[in-house]
């Protein structure tokens, strides 16, 4: 089996070529600028002098207009001073009202999920710490709601919100008093349900209630609280702030006057135009020297990519093929030597289990041993599949039926982990593959993606057309892709991802991806991947497109 190789673009060499091109353009520009410098000095000096005269005249005009305009504005402001005080009071009330709605929304959207997550952890681990955290956060939220309601009532914000609910042009959906009561009622209902769930967790005796069904009801109650928080946030947006009172005319007048004076002072200082011909000549020779050095470096890099890396890859292929040849011989011997004792041990375990009652230590011990024997047997089978893979039975296929079958098979299992398994509309290309082996590879990739996510994520299946290098030839291919939103693959793991017996899982054999790569290699394709730490990974099964007849 040939190890899957990630195709790398010659980015380093292309970067050097781009830099050389930029330097050539810079040399041409330097030569052009040197010829135009003398003409530019004369025209710049003339333009600056003319511009200064125009700005001085404009400065005087602006001063006179500003003085007249702000004198009239100040007179009008003095006559409407009472309206300013009223505007300040209304703005303060509207601001406090909006902040009250936002405080309700923010606190509920932050605390409700945390309270429910602590309850979920307690039902799973029965940890006293999780139970204490759940009860403490729940009590803190109730105390905060009572305190907020008293503060709102003392500031008459509840009465103000009732006015906006009944008479505003854009009425609120609920006043603050009613909304606080809805929050308290929802929290009380959730508290009762949480206490029942905790009781069922501590005493899992057969009852008409089940933890799963009660958790579903509790989740719907939390969602109701979050919906109420969203309603509070929408009501906050409906609270319109009155327009701010205009600033003091004299202060604004002073700011505009100072800005005008600064502009005039800057234009009054006409800079002297310097002669840069000597500096430009030094830069010209420095760029020529840098271009010569980068050209030598580019030639060396191209030689390493074209000659050295190909030799290194051929050496890697030879070493891998020799290793697999020895592994194939070793696999047959190991399978024979390991399976015989496993069969005998299984027979004795069955005899021991038959003679011991369920629940006794002897029966539990034999059950644990049988599980470990089955795992060892699976490792032997995986090892045999890796070293002696079955020849694929190729038939023409289309992407959608294969991906749809994997989706229907794994979606119910992944939904229990709160992982979405989606299928993007695939292309209608045809390719040759063994349906069972291809499904085995896809299932392995989806399960790896789910294990990397653990819970609360998304896996997407898709098929797309592309062009890729297969067996040293550029071909039109179809790519069956499995993309996840997991944590990504660290760079040190990427280098050993397809190495046999390398695994980051505690109980992994390290043969899943090598077997998958071996299967796809025998189909004439390859497995390639792209990943970004913290954002996710996408594995693609690359297979040549089957050309339509005629």
C-alpha positions as CSV (number, residue, x, y, z in Angstrom):
1,X,0.0,0.0,0.0
2,X,1.3,3.4,-0.9
3,X,1.0,5.9,2.0
4,X,-1.4,8.7,1.3
5,X,0.6,11.8,0.4
6,X,-0.8,15.3,0.8
7,X,-0.2,17.4,-2.3
8,X,1.7,20.5,-1.5
9,X,1.7,23.5,-3.7
10,X,5.2,25.1,-4.3
11,X,4.2,28.1,-2.1
12,X,7.7,28.9,-1.0
13,X,9.1,29.0,-4.6
14,X,6.0,31.0,-5.8
15,X,6.6,33.4,-2.9
16,X,10.2,34.0,-4.0
17,X,9.1,34.5,-7.6
18,X,6.4,37.0,-6.5
19,X,9.0,38.9,-4.5
20,X,11.4,38.9,-7.5
21,X,8.6,40.3,-9.7
22,X,7.8,43.0,-7.1
23,X,11.5,43.9,-7.0
24,X,11.7,44.2,-10.8
25,X,8.7,46.4,-10.8
26,X,10.2,48.5,-8.0
27,X,13.4,49.0,-10.0
28,X,11.4,50.2,-13.0
29,X,9.4,52.6,-10.8
30,X,12.6,54.0,-9.2
31,X,14.0,54.7,-12.6
32,X,10.8,56.5,-13.7
33,X,10.6,58.5,-10.4
34,X,14.2,59.7,-10.7
35,X,13.5,61.2,-14.1
36,X,10.4,63.0,-12.9
37,X,11.8,64.3,-9.6
38,X,13.0,67.7,-10.9
39,X,9.7,68.6,-12.6
40,X,7.8,67.4,-9.5
41,X,9.8,69.8,-7.2
42,X,8.9,72.9,-9.1
43,X,5.2,72.0,-9.6
44,X,4.8,71.0,-5.9
45,X,6.2,74.3,-4.6
46,X,3.9,76.3,-6.9
47,X,0.8,74.3,-5.9
48,X,1.5,74.6,-2.2
49,X,1.8,78.4,-2.4
50,X,-1.5,78.7,-4.4
51,X,-3.3,76.4,-2.0
52,X,-2.1,78.4,1.0
53,X,-3.6,81.6,-0.4
54,X,-6.9,79.9,-1.1
55,X,-7.1,78.4,2.3
56,X,-6.3,81.7,4.1
57,X,-9.2,83.4,2.3
58,X,-11.6,80.4,3.1
59,X,-10.5,80.6,6.7
60,X,-11.7,84.2,7.1
61,X,-15.0,83.4,5.5
62,X,-15.7,80.4,7.7
63,X,-14.9,82.4,10.9
64,X,-17.4,85.1,10.1
65,X,-20.1,82.6,9.1
66,X,-19.6,80.4,12.2
67,X,-19.7,83.4,14.6
68,X,-23.1,84.6,13.1
69,X,-24.6,81.1,13.0
70,X,-23.7,80.2,16.6
71,X,-24.8,83.5,18.0
72,X,-28.3,82.8,16.7
73,X,-28.2,79.2,18.0
74,X,-27.3,80.3,21.4
75,X,-30.2,82.7,21.6
76,X,-32.6,79.9,20.6
77,X,-31.0,77.6,23.1
78,X,-31.6,80.0,26.0
79,X,-35.3,80.2,25.2
80,X,-35.8,76.4,25.2
81,X,-33.8,75.6,28.3
82,X,-36.8,73.9,30.1
83,X,-37.1,71.5,27.2
84,X,-33.5,70.4,27.7
85,X,-34.0,69.4,31.3
86,X,-37.1,67.5,30.4
87,X,-35.2,65.7,27.6
88,X,-32.5,64.7,30.1
89,X,-35.0,63.2,32.5
90,X,-36.8,61.2,29.7
91,X,-33.5,59.9,28.4
92,X,-32.5,58.7,31.8
93,X,-35.8,56.9,32.4
94,X,-35.8,55.3,28.9
95,X,-32.1,54.2,29.4
96,X,-32.9,52.6,32.7
97,X,-35.9,50.8,31.2
98,X,-33.9,49.4,28.3
99,X,-31.1,48.3,30.7
100,X,-33.7,46.5,32.9
101,X,-35.0,44.5,29.9
102,X,-31.5,43.7,28.8
103,X,-30.4,42.7,32.3
104,X,-33.3,40.1,32.4
105,X,-32.3,38.8,29.0
106,X,-28.6,38.6,29.7
107,X,-29.0,36.9,33.1
108,X,-31.5,34.3,31.9
109,X,-29.5,33.5,28.8
110,X,-26.4,33.1,30.8
111,X,-27.6,31.3,34.0
112,X,-30.4,29.0,32.6
113,X,-28.1,26.9,30.4
114,X,-25.4,26.7,33.2
115,X,-28.1,25.5,35.7
116,X,-29.4,22.8,33.3
117,X,-25.8,21.7,32.4
118,X,-25.0,21.2,36.1
119,X,-28.2,19.1,36.4
120,X,-27.2,17.0,33.4
121,X,-23.8,16.4,34.8
122,X,-25.3,15.3,38.1
123,X,-27.6,12.8,36.4
124,X,-24.6,11.3,34.6
125,X,-22.0,11.3,37.4
126,X,-24.1,11.7,40.6
127,X,-21.5,14.1,41.8
128,X,-22.3,16.1,44.9
129,X,-20.3,19.0,43.5
130,X,-22.6,19.2,40.4
131,X,-25.7,19.0,42.6
132,X,-24.4,21.8,44.9
133,X,-23.5,23.9,41.9
134,X,-27.0,23.3,40.3
135,X,-28.9,24.3,43.5
136,X,-26.6,27.3,44.3
137,X,-27.0,28.8,40.8
138,X,-30.7,28.2,40.9
139,X,-31.1,30.0,44.2
140,X,-28.9,32.8,43.1
141,X,-31.1,33.4,40.1
142,X,-34.2,33.4,42.2
143,X,-32.7,35.9,44.7
144,X,-31.6,38.1,41.8
145,X,-35.1,38.2,40.3
146,X,-36.7,39.2,43.6
147,X,-34.1,41.9,44.1
148,X,-34.5,43.2,40.6
149,X,-38.3,43.3,40.9
150,X,-38.0,45.4,44.1
151,X,-35.6,47.8,42.5
152,X,-37.8,48.2,39.4
153,X,-40.8,48.9,41.5
154,X,-39.0,51.5,43.6
155,X,-37.9,53.4,40.5
156,X,-41.4,53.2,39.0
157,X,-40.0,51.5,35.9
158,X,-42.7,48.8,36.0
159,X,-45.4,51.6,35.7
160,X,-43.4,53.2,32.9
161,X,-43.2,49.9,31.0
162,X,-47.0,49.4,31.4
163,X,-47.5,52.8,29.8
164,X,-45.3,51.8,26.8
165,X,-47.2,48.5,26.6
166,X,-50.6,50.2,26.3
167,X,-50.0,53.5,24.5
168,X,-46.6,53.5,22.7
169,X,-46.5,53.7,18.8
170,X,-44.4,50.5,18.9
171,X,-45.9,48.8,22.0
172,X,-43.9,46.4,24.2
173,X,-45.1,42.7,24.2
174,X,-45.0,42.6,28.1
175,X,-44.4,45.1,30.9
176,X,-41.5,44.4,33.4
177,X,-43.8,43.3,36.2
178,X,-45.6,40.7,34.0
179,X,-42.3,39.5,32.6
180,X,-40.7,39.1,36.0
181,X,-43.7,37.0,37.1
182,X,-43.4,34.8,34.0
183,X,-39.7,34.3,34.7
184,X,-40.4,33.4,38.4
185,X,-43.2,31.0,37.4
186,X,-41.0,29.3,34.8
187,X,-38.1,29.0,37.2
188,X,-40.5,27.5,39.9
189,X,-41.8,24.9,37.4
190,X,-38.2,24.1,36.4
191,X,-37.2,23.8,40.1
192,X,-39.9,21.3,40.8
193,X,-38.9,19.2,37.8
194,X,-35.2,19.4,38.7
195,X,-36.0,18.2,42.3
196,X,-37.9,15.2,40.8
197,X,-35.0,14.4,38.5
198,X,-32.5,14.6,41.4
199,X,-34.7,12.2,43.4
200,X,-34.9,9.8,40.5
201,X,-31.1,10.0,40.1
202,X,-30.5,9.2,43.8
203,X,-33.1,6.4,44.0
204,X,-33.4,4.8,40.6
205,X,-36.3,2.6,41.7
206,X,-39.0,1.6,39.1
207,X,-41.6,4.3,39.0
208,X,-43.9,5.8,36.4
209,X,-41.3,8.5,35.8
210,X,-38.1,8.1,33.9
211,X,-35.0,10.3,34.0
212,X,-34.9,10.6,30.2
213,X,-38.5,11.8,29.9
214,X,-38.2,14.2,32.8
215,X,-35.0,15.6,31.4
216,X,-36.8,16.3,28.1
217,X,-39.5,18.2,30.0
218,X,-36.9,20.1,31.9
219,X,-35.1,21.0,28.7
220,X,-38.4,22.3,27.2
221,X,-38.8,24.5,30.4
222,X,-35.3,25.8,30.0
223,X,-36.1,26.6,26.4
224,X,-39.2,28.4,27.5
225,X,-37.1,30.6,29.8
226,X,-34.7,31.3,26.9
227,X,-37.6,32.3,24.7
228,X,-38.7,34.7,27.4
229,X,-35.2,36.1,27.5
230,X,-35.3,36.6,23.8
231,X,-38.7,38.4,24.2
232,X,-37.1,40.7,26.8
233,X,-34.2,41.5,24.4
234,X,-36.7,42.4,21.6
235,X,-38.7,44.6,24.0
236,X,-35.4,46.3,25.0
237,X,-34.9,47.2,21.3
238,X,-38.4,48.7,21.1
239,X,-37.7,51.2,23.9
240,X,-36.9,54.3,22.0
241,X,-34.4,56.8,23.5
242,X,-35.4,60.5,23.1
243,X,-33.0,62.6,21.0
244,X,-30.0,63.8,23.0
245,X,-30.0,67.6,23.8
246,X,-27.7,69.6,21.6
247,X,-24.3,70.4,23.1
248,X,-23.6,73.8,24.5
249,X,-23.3,76.1,21.5
250,X,-20.3,77.9,22.8
251,X,-18.4,74.7,23.4
252,X,-19.1,73.4,19.9
253,X,-18.2,76.8,18.4
254,X,-14.9,76.6,20.2
255,X,-14.2,73.2,18.8
256,X,-14.9,74.1,15.2
257,X,-12.9,77.3,15.6
258,X,-9.9,75.4,17.0
259,X,-10.2,72.9,14.1
260,X,-10.3,75.6,11.5
261,X,-7.2,77.3,13.1
262,X,-5.2,74.0,13.2
263,X,-6.0,73.4,9.5
264,X,-4.8,76.9,8.6
265,X,-1.6,76.6,10.6
266,X,-0.7,73.2,9.0
267,X,-1.2,74.8,5.5
268,X,0.9,77.8,6.5
269,X,4.0,75.6,7.0
270,X,5.0,74.9,3.4
271,X,7.5,72.0,3.5
272,X,10.7,72.2,1.6
273,X,11.0,69.6,-1.2
274,X,14.1,67.5,-0.7
275,X,16.3,66.0,-3.4
276,X,16.2,62.2,-3.0
277,X,18.4,61.3,-6.0
278,X,21.3,60.0,-3.9
279,X,19.0,57.9,-1.7
280,X,17.2,56.5,-4.7
281,X,20.4,55.4,-6.3
282,X,21.5,53.5,-3.1
283,X,18.1,51.8,-3.0
284,X,18.4,50.8,-6.6
285,X,21.7,49.0,-6.1
286,X,20.4,47.3,-2.9
287,X,17.4,45.9,-4.8
288,X,19.7,44.6,-7.6
289,X,21.9,42.8,-5.0
290,X,18.8,41.3,-3.3
291,X,17.4,40.1,-6.6
292,X,20.6,38.3,-7.4
293,X,20.7,36.6,-4.0
294,X,17.0,35.6,-4.2
295,X,17.5,34.2,-7.7
296,X,20.2,31.8,-6.5
297,X,18.0,30.8,-3.6
298,X,15.1,30.1,-5.9
299,X,17.2,27.9,-8.2
300,X,18.3,25.9,-5.1
301,X,14.7,25.5,-3.8
302,X,13.5,24.3,-7.2
303,X,16.3,21.7,-7.4
304,X,15.3,20.4,-3.9
305,X,11.7,20.1,-4.9
306,X,12.2,18.6,-8.3
307,X,15.1,16.2,-7.5
308,X,15.6,15.7,-3.8
309,X,12.0,15.4,-2.6
310,X,11.1,12.9,-5.4
311,X,14.1,10.7,-4.4
312,X,13.0,11.0,-0.7
313,X,9.5,9.9,-1.6
314,X,10.6,6.9,-3.6
315,X,12.8,5.8,-0.7
316,X,9.8,6.1,1.6
317,X,7.6,4.1,-0.7
318,X,10.3,1.3,-0.9
319,X,10.6,1.2,2.9
320,X,6.8,1.1,3.3
321,X,6.4,-1.7,0.8
322,X,9.1,-3.8,2.5
323,X,7.6,-3.2,5.9
324,X,4.1,-4.3,4.6
325,X,5.6,-7.4,3.0
326,X,7.1,-8.5,6.4
327,X,3.9,-7.5,8.2
328,X,1.9,-9.8,5.8
329,X,4.0,-12.8,6.7
330,X,3.9,-12.0,10.4
331,X,0.1,-11.5,10.3
332,X,-0.6,-15.0,9.1
333,X,1.7,-16.5,11.8
334,X,0.2,-14.3,14.6
335,X,-3.4,-15.1,13.6
336,X,-2.7,-18.8,13.8
337,X,-0.8,-18.6,17.1
338,X,-3.2,-16.2,18.8
339,X,-6.6,-17.6,17.7
340,X,-5.9,-21.2,19.0
341,X,-5.4,-20.1,22.7
342,X,-8.3,-17.6,22.4
343,X,-10.6,-20.4,21.3
344,X,-9.6,-22.6,24.2
345,X,-9.9,-19.7,26.7
346,X,-13.3,-18.8,25.4
347,X,-14.5,-22.4,25.8
348,X,-13.3,-22.5,29.4
349,X,-14.9,-19.1,30.1
350,X,-18.2,-20.4,28.8
351,X,-18.0,-23.4,31.1
352,X,-17.2,-21.2,34.1
353,X,-20.0,-18.7,33.3
354,X,-22.4,-21.6,33.0
355,X,-21.6,-22.8,36.5
356,X,-21.9,-19.4,38.2
357,X,-25.0,-17.3,38.8
358,X,-25.4,-13.8,37.4
359,X,-24.3,-11.1,39.8
360,X,-21.7,-13.1,41.5
361,X,-18.1,-12.0,41.4
362,X,-17.1,-15.1,39.4
363,X,-19.7,-14.4,36.7
364,X,-18.7,-10.7,36.5
365,X,-15.0,-11.6,36.3
366,X,-15.6,-14.0,33.4
367,X,-17.7,-11.4,31.6
368,X,-14.9,-8.8,31.8
369,X,-12.4,-11.4,30.6
370,X,-14.6,-12.3,27.6
371,X,-14.9,-8.7,26.6
372,X,-11.1,-8.3,26.6
373,X,-10.7,-11.5,24.6
374,X,-13.2,-10.2,22.0
375,X,-11.3,-7.0,21.8
376,X,-8.0,-8.9,21.3
377,X,-9.8,-11.0,18.6
378,X,-10.9,-7.8,16.8
379,X,-7.3,-6.5,16.9
380,X,-6.1,-9.6,15.2
381,X,-8.9,-9.3,12.5
382,X,-8.0,-5.7,11.9
383,X,-4.3,-6.6,11.6
384,X,-5.2,-9.3,9.0
385,X,-7.4,-6.9,7.1
386,X,-4.5,-4.4,7.0
387,X,-1.8,-6.8,5.9
388,X,-4.0,-9.0,3.6
389,X,-6.9,-6.8,2.3
390,X,-9.6,-8.4,0.2
391,X,-9.6,-7.5,-3.5
392,X,-12.4,-5.0,-4.2
393,X,-15.4,-6.0,-6.4
394,X,-15.7,-2.9,-8.5
395,X,-19.1,-1.9,-9.8
396,X,-20.3,1.5,-11.1
397,X,-21.7,3.7,-8.3
398,X,-23.1,7.2,-7.8
399,X,-22.3,9.2,-4.7
400,X,-25.8,9.9,-3.3
401,X,-27.0,6.3,-2.6
402,X,-23.8,5.4,-0.8
403,X,-23.8,8.6,1.3
404,X,-27.5,8.3,2.0
405,X,-27.1,4.7,3.3
406,X,-24.3,5.9,5.7
407,X,-26.5,8.8,6.8
408,X,-29.5,6.6,7.6
409,X,-27.2,4.1,9.4
410,X,-25.4,6.5,11.7
411,X,-27.7,9.4,12.2
412,X,-29.8,7.9,15.1
413,X,-26.7,7.0,17.0
414,X,-25.1,10.4,16.5
415,X,-28.3,12.3,17.6
416,X,-27.9,10.7,21.0
417,X,-24.6,12.5,21.3
418,X,-26.2,15.8,20.1
419,X,-24.2,15.6,16.8
420,X,-25.9,16.6,13.6
421,X,-25.2,14.4,10.5
422,X,-26.1,16.3,7.4
423,X,-25.9,15.5,3.7
424,X,-25.2,18.3,1.2
425,X,-26.7,17.8,-2.4
426,X,-24.1,15.6,-4.1
427,X,-22.9,15.7,-7.7
428,X,-24.2,13.1,-10.2
429,X,-20.8,11.8,-11.2
430,X,-20.2,8.0,-11.6
431,X,-17.2,6.0,-10.3
432,X,-16.1,2.4,-9.7
433,X,-15.9,1.0,-6.2
434,X,-16.8,-1.9,-4.0
435,X,-20.0,-0.8,-2.2
436,X,-19.2,-2.7,1.0
437,X,-15.6,-1.6,1.3
438,X,-16.5,2.0,0.4
439,X,-19.2,2.0,3.1
440,X,-16.7,0.6,5.6
441,X,-14.3,3.4,4.9
442,X,-17.0,6.1,5.2
443,X,-18.4,4.7,8.4
444,X,-14.8,4.7,9.9
445,X,-14.3,8.3,8.9
446,X,-17.7,9.4,10.4
447,X,-17.0,7.6,13.6
448,X,-13.6,9.2,13.9
449,X,-15.2,12.6,13.4
450,X,-17.8,11.9,16.0
451,X,-15.2,10.8,18.5
452,X,-13.2,14.0,17.9
453,X,-16.3,16.1,18.5
454,X,-17.6,14.0,21.5
455,X,-20.9,16.0,21.6
456,X,-22.6,19.2,20.4
457,X,-21.2,19.4,16.9
458,X,-21.9,18.9,13.2
459,X,-20.7,16.4,10.6
460,X,-21.4,17.0,6.9
461,X,-21.3,14.5,4.1
462,X,-20.8,15.8,0.6
463,X,-19.6,14.7,-2.9
464,X,-18.0,17.1,-5.4
465,X,-16.0,17.0,-8.6
466,X,-12.4,18.1,-8.7
467,X,-9.1,17.6,-10.5
468,X,-6.3,15.8,-8.6
469,X,-3.1,13.9,-9.1
470,X,-3.6,10.1,-8.8
471,X,-0.8,7.7,-9.5
472,X,1.3,10.5,-10.9
473,X,-1.4,11.6,-13.5
474,X,-3.8,14.5,-13.4
475,X,-7.3,13.1,-13.4
476,X,-10.9,14.2,-13.0
477,X,-12.1,12.8,-9.7
478,X,-15.1,12.7,-7.4
479,X,-14.3,13.5,-3.8
480,X,-16.5,11.9,-1.1
481,X,-16.0,14.2,1.9
482,X,-16.6,13.9,5.6
483,X,-16.2,17.3,7.3
484,X,-16.6,17.9,11.1
485,X,-16.5,20.8,13.5
486,X,-14.2,19.2,15.9
487,X,-11.0,20.5,17.5
488,X,-8.8,19.8,14.4
489,X,-5.6,17.7,14.2
490,X,-2.4,19.0,15.8
491,X,0.6,19.3,13.4
492,X,2.6,16.6,15.2
493,X,-0.3,14.1,14.9
494,X,-0.8,15.0,11.2
495,X,2.6,13.6,10.3
496,X,1.8,10.1,11.7
497,X,-1.9,10.0,11.0
498,X,-1.7,7.0,8.5
499,X,1.1,5.2,10.3
500,X,0.1,1.6,11.4
501,X,-0.5,1.2,15.2
502,X,-0.4,4.9,15.9
503,X,-3.4,6.1,17.7
504,X,-4.4,9.0,20.0
505,X,-7.3,7.0,21.5
506,X,-6.8,5.2,24.8
507,X,-8.2,1.9,23.5
508,X,-7.5,2.4,19.8
509,X,-5.5,-0.1,17.6
510,X,-4.1,2.5,15.3
511,X,-5.3,0.5,12.2
512,X,-8.5,2.2,11.2
513,X,-7.1,4.9,8.9
514,X,-4.3,2.7,7.5
515,X,-6.9,0.0,6.6
516,X,-9.1,2.7,5.0
517,X,-6.2,4.1,3.0
518,X,-5.2,0.6,1.9
519,X,-8.8,-0.1,0.7
520,X,-9.0,3.2,-1.3
521,X,-5.5,2.7,-2.7
522,X,-6.6,-0.6,-4.2
523,X,-9.5,1.3,-5.8
524,X,-7.0,3.5,-7.6
525,X,-7.7,6.4,-5.4
526,X,-6.4,8.2,-2.3
527,X,-7.5,9.6,1.1
528,X,-6.6,13.2,1.7
529,X,-7.4,15.6,4.4
530,X,-7.4,19.3,5.4
531,X,-7.6,20.5,9.0
532,X,-7.4,23.7,11.1
533,X,-6.8,23.5,14.8
534,X,-9.9,24.8,16.7
535,X,-12.2,24.8,13.6
536,X,-12.4,21.2,12.3
537,X,-11.2,18.6,9.8
538,X,-12.3,17.3,6.4
539,X,-11.3,13.8,5.1
540,X,-11.9,13.2,1.4
541,X,-12.0,9.9,-0.5
542,X,-10.6,10.7,-3.9
543,X,-11.7,8.3,-6.7
544,X,-11.4,8.7,-10.5
545,X,-14.6,9.5,-12.4
546,X,-16.0,6.8,-14.5
547,X,-16.4,8.2,-18.0
548,X,-19.8,7.8,-19.6
549,X,-20.0,5.6,-22.7
550,X,-20.4,7.6,-25.9
